[in-house]
Amino acid sequence: MAYYGRRAVVKEESIYNLVPRPAQKREKQPRYTSTFRPQVKEEIKSKQVPSKTMGPAKVGMPSTQSYLKKHSKEHRVEELGTTRKTAESESLLRSFGATSTKTSTKPAVPRHTERPAMGVKTHKDFITHNAVKAISSVPTRPQPKLVDAPTGTTKVLEDQRTDAGLLPKYVNKQGYGEVPKYLQTRKAVMDEAQDNYDAYVARRQKANELATIQDKDRDNVLEGLKKHWQELQHQFLGLSVVTDTLPKKARKERIEAEMKQLENDIQTIESHKAIYIAPVA
């Protein structure tokens, strides 16, 4: 049994395996080195700053005179109304007779020689003025709102931004409810066409002497047709439910056809007021 690395390999027994052989050394390939290595080194060195993160190697001892004092690191705000004095500002103030750049935020205290205005009276009647103002003022109208439920959300009805159309504004438009002009024109054209047709029928009636059925005769004809239709309906309702023979089937079809024809005649007469009778040749 021979050992190669960490794994044991079992070989067959042979005389050649009894003679020890020198171990063969495996040659390593040369390590890869980039051609840009010097360029990268120079670039890294150019960006390095000494003592950037850890600070300088040697720090000087602080002076005993520059020790930390109380409130020395606090940020101080200058007083309101004050400015830093400079040579130019001081000379300018002296030229105007001023001695300080501080401006006061409060009015000056009155002097003992100053007296307030005493005895000033007015003859204005404030009661009458307020009454006239209240009478002549226009009352403010409440904004119309809508609440859909007792505990619902309040909605403004008249909103210029949304203008949801909840208020009937269109009914106040000029000309609301009037018939449009195009409908009036169309009605005039239809009336004119009807008048022309009536005149044409009158001329044809006069030329051909077409006779018209009187209203009384027309009513009598309608009454007779309806009475006949009721008789046929009574016969139809008296038919047998089962039409198992040819005579029953033929009778049912005949009654249905007659009732259909009577319905068409009744509808024709009722839809036309004027009925003309052509002369028999």
MIDOTI-534873 format. One record per residue (C-alpha): chain; x, y, z; residue number from 1; residue in three letters. Coordinates in nm, 4 decimals, padded with zeros to 6 digits. Example, Ala and Ser with C-alpha at 12.3 -4.5 7.8 and 13.67 -1.06 7.14 Angstrom:
! MIDOTI-534873
> cadena; c1; c2; c3; num; residuo
> A; 01.2300; -00.4500; 00.7800; 1; ala .
> A; 01.3670; -00.1060; 00.7140; 2; ser .
//
This chain:
! MIDOTI-534873
> cadena; c1; c2; c3; num; residuo
> A; 00.0000; 00.0000; 00.0000; 1; met .
> A; 00.1415; 00.3347; -00.1028; 2; ala .
> A; 00.0483; 00.6790; 00.0235; 3; tyr .
> A; 00.0002; 00.9671; -00.2136; 4; tyr .
> A; -00.0809; 01.2793; -00.0159; 5; gly .
> A; -00.3545; 01.2095; 00.2382; 6; arg .
> A; -00.5214; 00.9274; 00.0475; 7; arg .
> A; -00.3980; 00.5694; 00.0585; 8; ala .
> A; -00.3932; 00.3849; -00.2722; 9; val .
> A; -00.3870; 00.0028; -00.2619; 10; val .
> A; -00.1845; -00.1511; -00.5434; 11; lys .
> A; -00.1487; -00.5085; -00.6527; 12; glu .
> A; 00.1485; -00.7000; -00.5119; 13; glu .
> A; 00.4400; -00.6991; -00.7529; 14; ser .
> A; 00.8150; -00.7396; -00.7381; 15; ile .
> A; 00.8600; -00.4033; -00.8961; 16; tyr .
> A; 00.6859; -00.2396; -00.6057; 17; asn .
> A; 00.9414; -00.3738; -00.3567; 18; leu .
> A; 01.2183; -00.1537; -00.4930; 19; val .
> A; 01.1869; 00.1978; -00.3424; 20; pro .
> A; 01.1715; 00.4803; -00.5910; 21; arg .
> A; 01.2657; 00.8415; -00.5296; 22; pro .
> A; 00.9702; 01.0768; -00.4879; 23; ala .
> A; 00.9108; 01.2999; -00.7853; 24; gln .
> A; 00.8835; 01.6716; -00.7074; 25; lys .
> A; 00.6191; 01.8679; -00.8963; 26; arg .
> A; 00.7413; 02.1945; -01.0338; 27; glu .
> A; 00.5156; 02.4984; -00.9729; 28; lys .
> A; 00.4304; 02.7360; -01.2517; 29; gln .
> A; 00.5522; 03.0928; -01.2178; 30; pro .
> A; 00.3065; 03.3266; -01.0416; 31; arg .
> A; 00.1060; 03.5611; -01.2634; 32; tyr .
> A; 00.2090; 03.9238; -01.2421; 33; thr .
> A; 00.0059; 04.1968; -01.4108; 34; ser .
> A; 00.1792; 04.4308; -01.6488; 35; thr .
> A; -00.0067; 04.7242; -01.4894; 36; phe .
> A; 00.1360; 04.6574; -01.1422; 37; arg .
> A; 00.3803; 04.9547; -01.1404; 38; pro .
> A; 00.1103; 05.1895; -01.2705; 39; gln .
> A; -00.1311; 05.0825; -00.9961; 40; val .
> A; 00.1360; 05.1301; -00.7290; 41; lys .
> A; 00.2051; 05.4845; -00.8446; 42; glu .
> A; -00.1661; 05.5678; -00.8496; 43; glu .
> A; -00.2185; 05.4376; -00.4941; 44; ile .
> A; 00.0833; 05.6318; -00.3658; 45; lys .
> A; -00.0419; 05.9533; -00.5262; 46; ser .
> A; -00.3715; 05.9274; -00.3370; 47; lys .
> A; -00.2193; 05.8482; 00.0024; 48; gln .
> A; -00.2031; 06.1245; 00.2614; 49; val .
> A; 00.0248; 06.0853; 00.5634; 50; pro .
> A; -00.1428; 06.0836; 00.9048; 51; ser .
> A; -00.4910; 06.0962; 00.7555; 52; lys .
> A; -00.6681; 05.8505; 00.9823; 53; thr .
> A; -00.4459; 05.7941; 01.2859; 54; met .
> A; -00.3018; 06.1451; 01.3149; 55; gly .
> A; 00.0621; 06.2480; 01.3313; 56; pro .
> A; 00.3101; 06.0123; 01.4939; 57; ala .
> A; 00.4280; 06.2768; 01.7398; 58; lys .
> A; 00.1920; 06.5364; 01.8874; 59; val .
> A; 00.3256; 06.8444; 02.0600; 60; gly .
> A; 00.2367; 06.9087; 02.4219; 61; met .
> A; -00.0233; 07.1833; 02.4812; 62; pro .
> A; 00.0917; 07.5094; 02.6332; 63; ser .
> A; 00.0120; 07.5823; 02.9934; 64; thr .
> A; -00.1188; 07.9275; 02.8979; 65; gln .
> A; -00.3747; 07.8048; 02.6395; 66; ser .
> A; -00.5769; 07.5787; 02.8689; 67; tyr .
> A; -00.9476; 07.5084; 02.8176; 68; leu .
> A; -01.1665; 07.7768; 02.9678; 69; lys .
> A; -01.5302; 07.7755; 03.0642; 70; lys .
> A; -01.7789; 07.8431; 02.7756; 71; his .
> A; -01.4882; 07.8874; 02.5362; 72; ser .
> A; -01.6330; 07.6413; 02.2785; 73; lys .
> A; -01.9886; 07.7750; 02.2857; 74; glu .
> A; -02.1222; 07.9678; 01.9878; 75; his .
> A; -02.2086; 08.3223; 02.0856; 76; arg .
> A; -02.4764; 08.5267; 01.9054; 77; val .
> A; -02.4340; 08.8997; 01.8860; 78; glu .
> A; -02.6895; 09.1158; 02.0602; 79; glu .
> A; -02.9876; 09.2344; 01.8571; 80; leu .
> A; -02.9343; 09.5738; 01.7041; 81; gly .
> A; -02.5576; 09.5838; 01.7538; 82; thr .
> A; -02.2876; 09.5850; 01.4918; 83; thr .
> A; -01.9160; 09.5528; 01.5082; 84; arg .
> A; -01.7384; 09.8782; 01.5495; 85; lys .
> A; -01.4938; 09.9634; 01.2779; 86; thr .
> A; -01.2844; 10.2676; 01.2169; 87; ala .
> A; -01.4982; 10.3768; 00.9217; 88; glu .
> A; -01.8294; 10.3362; 01.1062; 89; ser .
> A; -01.6981; 10.5241; 01.4090; 90; glu .
> A; -01.5765; 10.8127; 01.1981; 91; ser .
> A; -01.9093; 10.8245; 01.0127; 92; leu .
> A; -02.1056; 10.8286; 01.3367; 93; leu .
> A; -01.8873; 11.1042; 01.4806; 94; arg .
> A; -01.9488; 11.3155; 01.1726; 95; ser .
> A; -02.3264; 11.2932; 01.2359; 96; phe .
> A; -02.2856; 11.3518; 01.6073; 97; gly .
> A; -02.3715; 10.9983; 01.7184; 98; ala .
> A; -02.1711; 10.8125; 01.9748; 99; thr .
> A; -02.3109; 10.4582; 01.9654; 100; ser .
> A; -02.4199; 10.2101; 01.6996; 101; thr .
> A; -02.6802; 10.0456; 01.9268; 102; lys .
> A; -03.0387; 10.0846; 01.8011; 103; thr .
> A; -03.3234; 10.0666; 02.0517; 104; ser .
> A; -03.6146; 09.8294; 01.9916; 105; thr .
> A; -03.8499; 10.0243; 02.2255; 106; lys .
> A; -03.9662; 10.3844; 02.2116; 107; pro .
> A; -03.7845; 10.6312; 02.4263; 108; ala .
> A; -03.9132; 10.7136; 02.7720; 109; val .
> A; -04.0990; 11.0473; 02.7689; 110; pro .
> A; -03.9258; 11.3331; 02.9426; 111; arg .
> A; -04.0624; 11.5083; 03.2465; 112; his .
> A; -04.1228; 11.8198; 03.0420; 113; thr .
> A; -04.3522; 11.6421; 02.7927; 114; glu .
> A; -04.7244; 11.6589; 02.8659; 115; arg .
> A; -04.9935; 11.4376; 02.7048; 116; pro .
> A; -05.2853; 11.5935; 02.5184; 117; ala .
> A; -05.5544; 11.6612; 02.7781; 118; met .
> A; -05.9219; 11.7526; 02.7330; 119; gly .
> A; -05.9604; 11.6211; 02.3772; 120; val .
> A; -06.3278; 11.5385; 02.3149; 121; lys .
> A; -06.5307; 11.4194; 02.0175; 122; thr .
> A; -06.8915; 11.4974; 01.9245; 123; his .
> A; -06.9419; 11.1747; 01.7305; 124; lys .
> A; -07.2499; 10.9722; 01.8313; 125; asp .
> A; -07.1182; 10.6175; 01.8314; 126; phe .
> A; -07.4601; 10.4625; 01.9071; 127; ile .
> A; -07.6231; 10.6231; 01.6038; 128; thr .
> A; -07.3217; 10.5479; 01.3890; 129; his .
> A; -07.3244; 10.1786; 01.4839; 130; asn .
> A; -07.7008; 10.1552; 01.4275; 131; ala .
> A; -07.6770; 10.3092; 01.0780; 132; val .
> A; -07.3860; 10.0844; 00.9939; 133; lys .
> A; -07.5761; 09.7725; 01.1066; 134; ala .
> A; -07.8897; 09.8733; 00.9096; 135; ile .
> A; -07.7074; 09.9595; 00.5874; 136; ser .
> A; -07.4727; 09.6613; 00.5927; 137; ser .
> A; -07.5468; 09.3664; 00.3648; 138; val .
> A; -07.5961; 09.0404; 00.5545; 139; pro .
> A; -07.3546; 08.7633; 00.4705; 140; thr .
> A; -07.5173; 08.4590; 00.3172; 141; arg .
> A; -07.4219; 08.1232; 00.4652; 142; pro .
> A; -07.2249; 07.8898; 00.2430; 143; gln .
> A; -07.4525; 07.6107; 00.1136; 144; pro .
> A; -07.3394; 07.2703; 00.2328; 145; lys .
> A; -07.4625; 06.9136; 00.2083; 146; leu .
> A; -07.4443; 06.6343; 00.4641; 147; val .
> A; -07.5427; 06.2917; 00.3326; 148; asp .
> A; -07.5924; 06.1373; 00.6777; 149; ala .
> A; -07.6309; 06.2545; 01.0411; 150; pro .
> A; -07.2694; 06.1591; 01.1035; 151; thr .
> A; -07.1530; 06.2012; 00.7443; 152; gly .
> A; -06.9015; 06.4311; 00.5845; 153; thr .
> A; -06.9930; 06.7910; 00.5062; 154; thr .
> A; -06.9635; 06.8787; 00.1377; 155; lys .
> A; -06.9562; 07.2311; -00.0014; 156; val .
> A; -07.2139; 07.2640; -00.2780; 157; leu .
> A; -07.0778; 07.5795; -00.4390; 158; glu .
> A; -06.7070; 07.5269; -00.4940; 159; asp .
> A; -06.5337; 07.7147; -00.7754; 160; gln .
> A; -06.2473; 07.4672; -00.7882; 161; arg .
> A; -06.4532; 07.1512; -00.8284; 162; thr .
> A; -06.7926; 07.2890; -00.9483; 163; asp .
> A; -06.9628; 06.9522; -00.9049; 164; ala .
> A; -07.2965; 07.0848; -01.0326; 165; gly .
> A; -07.4881; 07.0213; -00.7101; 166; leu .
> A; -07.6564; 07.3630; -00.7280; 167; leu .
> A; -07.9166; 07.4309; -01.0008; 168; pro .
> A; -07.7265; 07.7149; -01.1700; 169; lys .
> A; -07.8310; 07.6273; -01.5236; 170; tyr .
> A; -08.1994; 07.7078; -01.4602; 171; val .
> A; -08.1018; 08.0733; -01.4144; 172; asn .
> A; -07.9446; 08.0873; -01.7579; 173; lys .
> A; -08.0973; 08.3313; -02.0040; 174; gln .
> A; -08.3314; 08.1504; -02.2401; 175; gly .
> A; -08.3667; 07.8429; -02.0193; 176; tyr .
> A; -08.6834; 07.6441; -02.0981; 177; gly .
> A; -08.7374; 07.8038; -02.4386; 178; glu .
> A; -08.7617; 07.6010; -02.7556; 179; val .
> A; -08.4349; 07.6183; -02.9525; 180; pro .
> A; -08.4341; 07.8011; -03.2830; 181; lys .
> A; -08.3442; 07.4940; -03.4865; 182; tyr .
> A; -08.6500; 07.3121; -03.3501; 183; leu .
> A; -08.8713; 07.6075; -03.4322; 184; gln .
> A; -08.7331; 07.6108; -03.7862; 185; thr .
> A; -08.7858; 07.2371; -03.8232; 186; arg .
> A; -09.1452; 07.2634; -03.6959; 187; lys .
> A; -09.2178; 07.5446; -03.9428; 188; ala .
> A; -09.0820; 07.3340; -04.2286; 189; val .
> A; -09.2909; 07.0332; -04.1224; 190; met .
> A; -09.6063; 07.2468; -04.0924; 191; asp .
> A; -09.5450; 07.3923; -04.4361; 192; glu .
> A; -09.4989; 07.0445; -04.5827; 193; ala .
> A; -09.8218; 06.9264; -04.4176; 194; gln .
> A; -10.0109; 07.2256; -04.5511; 195; asp .
> A; -09.8801; 07.1580; -04.9025; 196; asn .
> A; -09.9831; 06.7935; -04.8744; 197; tyr .
> A; -10.3317; 06.8862; -04.7558; 198; asp .
> A; -10.3674; 07.1308; -05.0419; 199; ala .
> A; -10.2510; 06.8653; -05.2889; 200; tyr .
> A; -10.5011; 06.6126; -05.1515; 201; val .
> A; -10.7774; 06.8711; -05.1716; 202; ala .
> A; -10.6915; 06.9413; -05.5346; 203; arg .
> A; -10.6805; 06.5725; -05.6190; 204; arg .
> A; -11.0083; 06.5144; -05.4390; 205; gln .
> A; -11.1706; 06.7963; -05.6300; 206; lys .
> A; -11.0288; 06.6761; -05.9617; 207; ala .
> A; -11.1100; 06.3073; -05.9176; 208; asn .
> A; -11.4090; 06.3651; -05.6951; 209; glu .
> A; -11.2824; 06.1294; -05.4251; 210; leu .
> A; -11.5422; 06.0684; -05.1584; 211; ala .
> A; -11.4475; 06.0564; -04.7895; 212; thr .
> A; -11.6128; 05.8501; -04.5192; 213; ile .
> A; -11.7972; 06.0550; -04.2655; 214; gln .
> A; -11.7014; 06.0319; -03.9000; 215; asp .
> A; -12.0275; 05.8597; -03.8140; 216; lys .
> A; -11.9730; 05.5933; -04.0824; 217; asp .
> A; -11.6130; 05.5507; -03.9733; 218; arg .
> A; -11.7240; 05.4876; -03.6134; 219; asp .
> A; -11.9848; 05.2379; -03.7300; 220; asn .
> A; -11.7259; 05.0459; -03.9322; 221; val .
> A; -11.4891; 05.0344; -03.6360; 222; leu .
> A; -11.7662; 04.9169; -03.4066; 223; glu .
> A; -11.8645; 04.6403; -03.6489; 224; gly .
> A; -11.5051; 04.5204; -03.6889; 225; leu .
> A; -11.4526; 04.5105; -03.3136; 226; lys .
> A; -11.7792; 04.3243; -03.2615; 227; lys .
> A; -11.6804; 04.0673; -03.5231; 228; his .
> A; -11.3389; 04.0301; -03.3553; 229; trp .
> A; -11.5071; 03.9619; -03.0194; 230; gln .
> A; -11.7250; 03.6911; -03.1773; 231; glu .
> A; -11.4194; 03.5232; -03.3279; 232; leu .
> A; -11.2415; 03.5456; -02.9933; 233; gln .
> A; -11.5384; 03.3771; -02.8243; 234; his .
> A; -11.5206; 03.0967; -03.0823; 235; gln .
> A; -11.1435; 03.0691; -03.0354; 236; phe .
> A; -11.1754; 03.0346; -02.6598; 237; leu .
> A; -11.4325; 02.7600; -02.7089; 238; gly .
> A; -11.1955; 02.5444; -02.9149; 239; leu .
> A; -11.0524; 02.2239; -02.7793; 240; ser .
> A; -10.7164; 02.2429; -02.6171; 241; val .
> A; -10.5907; 01.9339; -02.7995; 242; val .
> A; -10.5961; 01.9672; -03.1775; 243; thr .
> A; -10.5572; 01.6002; -03.2617; 244; asp .
> A; -10.7562; 01.6045; -03.5863; 245; thr .
> A; -10.7138; 01.7939; -03.9104; 246; leu .
> A; -11.0548; 01.9701; -03.8994; 247; pro .
> A; -10.9776; 02.1085; -03.5497; 248; lys .
> A; -10.6383; 02.2303; -03.6634; 249; lys .
> A; -10.7809; 02.3897; -03.9813; 250; ala .
> A; -11.0590; 02.5660; -03.7881; 251; arg .
> A; -10.8109; 02.7058; -03.5355; 252; lys .
> A; -10.5818; 02.8386; -03.8071; 253; glu .
> A; -10.8779; 02.9983; -03.9934; 254; arg .
> A; -11.0015; 03.1774; -03.6815; 255; ile .
> A; -10.6494; 03.3025; -03.6008; 256; glu .
> A; -10.6046; 03.4349; -03.9560; 257; ala .
> A; -10.9385; 03.6175; -03.9482; 258; glu .
> A; -10.8618; 03.7717; -03.6074; 259; met .
> A; -10.5215; 03.8885; -03.7334; 260; lys .
> A; -10.6788; 04.0488; -04.0405; 261; gln .
> A; -10.9417; 04.2231; -03.8282; 262; leu .
> A; -10.6713; 04.3616; -03.5968; 263; glu .
> A; -10.4800; 04.5044; -03.8940; 264; asn .
> A; -10.7987; 04.6643; -04.0356; 265; asp .
> A; -10.8897; 04.8186; -03.6989; 266; ile .
> A; -10.5365; 04.9605; -03.6562; 267; gln .
> A; -10.5407; 05.1049; -04.0108; 268; thr .
> A; -10.8752; 05.2805; -03.9623; 269; ile .
> A; -10.7822; 05.4172; -03.6184; 270; glu .
> A; -10.4479; 05.5557; -03.7387; 271; ser .
> A; -10.6056; 05.7481; -04.0330; 272; his .
> A; -10.8715; 06.0070; -03.9683; 273; lys .
> A; -10.9485; 06.0742; -04.3347; 274; ala .
> A; -11.0402; 05.7703; -04.5432; 275; ile .
> A; -11.1002; 05.8175; -04.9159; 276; tyr .
> A; -11.3132; 05.5924; -05.1336; 277; ile .
> A; -11.2047; 05.5455; -05.4924; 278; ala .
> A; -11.4825; 05.5462; -05.7506; 279; pro .
> A; -11.5759; 05.2040; -05.8855; 280; val .
> A; -11.5107; 05.1763; -06.2590; 281; ala .
//
